[in-house]
Amino acid sequence: MIKPRTPPGVMELLPREQIAFQRMLDTVRRNYERFGFLPVETPVFELSEVLLTKSGGETERQVYFAQSTGALEKGGEGLPEMALRFDLTVPLARYVAEHEHELAFPFRRFQIQRVYRGERAQRGRFREFYQCDIDVIGKDELSVRFDAEIIAVIHSVFSELGIGAFTVQFNNRKLMRGFFEAQGVVDAEQQALVLREVDKLDKRGADYVRETLTGEGFNLPAEGVAKILEFVEVRSKSHDDALSILDKLVAQHANASLVEGANELREVLTLVKALGVPEGAYCLNLSIARGLDYYTGTVYETQLDDYPQIGSICSGGRYENLASHYTKSKLPGVGISIGMTRLFWQLREAGLISGIDESSVQAMVALMDEARMADSLDIARRLRAGGINTEVQMEPKKIGKQFQYASRAGIRFVVLCGDDEAARGVVAVKDLVREQQFEVKRDELASTLKVELEQARALAGR
Amino acid sequence: MIKPRTPPGVMELLPREQIAFQRMLDTVRRNYERFGFLPVETPVFELSEVLLTKSGGETERQVYFAQSTGALEKGGEGLPEMALRFDLTVPLARYVAEHEHELAFPFRRFQIQRVYRGERAQRGRFREFYQCDIDVIGKDELSVRFDAEIIAVIHSVFSELGIGAFTVQFNNRKLMRGFFEAQGVVDAEQQALVLREVDKLDKRGADYVRETLTGEGFNLPAEGVAKILEFVEVRSKSHDDALSILDKLVAQHANASLVEGANELREVLTLVKALGVPEGAYCLNLSIARGLDYYTGTVYETQLDDYPQIGSICSGGRYENLASHYTKSKLPGVGISIGMTRLFWQLREAGLISGIDESSVQAMVALMDEARMADSLDIARRLRAGGINTEVQMEPKKIGKQFQYASRAGIRFVVLCGDDEAARGVVAVKDLVREQQFEVKRDELASTLKVELEQARALAGR
């Protein structure tokens, strides 16, 4: 006998939780589709040579390799032939480069799949997790307007997920670079080092960061450091406030990079408003930098207003060139990613998973009497034809047990039909949510339950 | 520069095909849910020790192992710690045994995930492919009634998939065993050997099989062999024909196993009828044996009537005990599996994939004039709020190019709003399917398109 268990670092759910998780994934997908994004799925493994174009990075340290029994026995030198994807961006780059001549650009794609990283096992860290990505890829160029559309998608997704108030925060790397240049931090590498220190603000406090930046090693003038610390504290309080922040920055530091970044942010702000995103749901946050090598324009983070400790639940940005390892074509893009497994885990920890009480099974036909088995199946057939997810009690059990089962399983309606009801052409329905019982004509059963379920759905805002 | 390419043996689709494939997966899932099955997802990898409880089998030869960079460098003896799942049955056994005390039995679960096998690379053989499984697992016992429900699910799935007429064919291993015993083939192992020869009927013909079974090695009496060959040719022509076939068999060979099998088939037939499955969609097929070690009662195969060469598109059966390697509990079950990747590939080869012309994007808002960008976004917002998947042209292009793009992408409606339309509070809509253009009030745009789309959906039977 072998002890049944999963490998460490994976999230496996019981059916009730899986239903809630699946609902969240469906909501994300529905919103991605609503904005015209097209589905892509790529294989879980890629050729190692293709996946690991950059060698020696931190990511590669975490890669899982895959090999068949045959390859394992043969052994051989070098890396195994195949590796599991560690994100959805590298597979996207490979996909777009491989199918470049079969795709229409700008190419809006979404991808909802699991990725694999050999993280150290610890609470809330997963070795297998869902990413829900969207990207828009241009050929040669891509309008900054798409950067605004991304914000509208994020807003649409999290509004419909219904996990509380949230703010999409954004910044622009050009604006940031221009500002740093104006403070005499011109070199990109030095900017990265300064940003790394600035990132310690929350943990170490302003004094520590100020001392580091003015001290040996950085040797920045105190005035410049003060301005940097002021800059990264900026959050806009409204749409107009965001615009006036940009105006002020441009007036103070009119270098090319800063002006270009400010102009991009202005266009993004204007279109975000046109897209109907309420201004309480977005703001400028000049501390956001994200991947320091990768992003070049707009950068995004999203926070739950009441749970800032969860950190960013959706991040991304604009990049210059998606697939330089695979094609000579220039493919600029903008995209974001939601780490759904970790988000679900965090929401569950915080008690914020809603609808976990509600099964995907909406009705159960009880079995009152062995002789009525065939009739139960007919009732179930009518319910299913009417679009109601229905389970049938197939084995004789005490009626109390049947109700107990339905209640524990989160099934809302229990349908009963004894000889008396059958003779009168009706069925009895027990509504376990409203705790009411009613009779309905057999022909009207499905449509009646459908109306009830749609009302409940409308009330829950789904 | 590295050539972008997938590993051999995987099916990667372009967006248009991916939409069609996703629709098929959604249909399967919707039908599984409709019958009250609950979702389960398991990690792509399992501990090797847990996954590979039986060693040395053909399946293990095809297993992919996964290991992180660290583990790879360390080397070490024996198998790598983890292996990719090669089906969804072993993970189900592990899942049910691990969560036995948290699940309600009978446990109806569906699982739609990819599995991995190191097949030899050849056309139509995949190393990564989707399986769509349902199983009902009982504790200690499980009524044969569930065997009938499975047939109704299969019927519901393939009816809605709309890939042509099909027949769910079934048999019963007990009936088969009883019949073989009556012909003097008593030993289970010998029965398996005889069945293997019988399986060659199609390829080698009756004479060859008859000679083998009567010849050296088997030494079966000619009369018995004739009866066996007659038995495996039996297909029922109607519901009543199926029942009378069973009556005749019971009258001729009244041994316990055959009678039990016949009784089970009778109950299955009765309930399948009660479940409303039309009798043209199912039949007895006494040649079906399936996995010779594993299945013990009802066994299923499903064929497309017009494409028998595709073989069984959905197979499974009843088994005695799901998880004997992991738990002492007896867990009998019944289930089926649809190999969706291979099915999609075969249907595509046969030109049977429908709806590939229809994008998941339903409307495109054209950009007629730079100055109308913000207005385009507002129109799109209204469409999306009304449930229409909508893409916006974000970059200035000739209007002819915009139409060409929408047409190639399979987007049905192109929405146009110039200054004139805006002044009159209307938009123009070009319906690329009906090749008509019409005007509609801005407020009524989404609801108008929704009606059109629902009509089309109703016509297509979706």
Interface residues (C-beta under 8 A of the other chain):
Chain A: M1 I2 K3 P4 R5 T6 P7 V10 E12 L13 L14 P15 Q18 I19 Q22 E33 R34 F35 G36 L38 P39 V40 E41 T42 P43 V44 F45 E46 L47 E49 V50 T53 E60 R61 Q62 V63 Y64 F65 A66 Q67 S68 T69 G70 L72 P80 E81 M82 L84 A93 R94 Y95 A97 E98 H99 E102 L103 A104 P106 R108 R109 R114 Y116 G118 E128 S143 R145 F146 E149 A152 S156 T270 L271 A274 L275 G276 A323 H325 Y326 T327 K328 S359 S360 V361 M364 M373 A374 D375 L377 D378 A380 R381 R384 G387 I388 N389 T390 E391 V392 M394 E395 Y405 R408 A409
Chain B: M1 I2 K3 P4 R5 T6 P7 V10 E12 L13 L14 P15 Q18 I19 Q22 E33 R34 F35 G36 L38 P39 V40 E41 T42 P43 V44 F45 E46 L47 E49 V50 T53 E60 R61 Q62 V63 Y64 F65 A66 Q67 S68 T69 G70 L72 P80 E81 M82 L84 A93 R94 Y95 A97 E98 H99 E102 L103 A104 P106 R108 R109 R114 Y116 G118 E128 S143 R145 F146 E149 A152 S156 T270 L271 A274 L275 G276 A323 H325 Y326 T327 K328 S359 S360 V361 M364 M373 A374 D375 L377 D378 A380 R381 R384 G387 I388 N389 T390 E391 V392 M394 E395 Y405 R408 A409
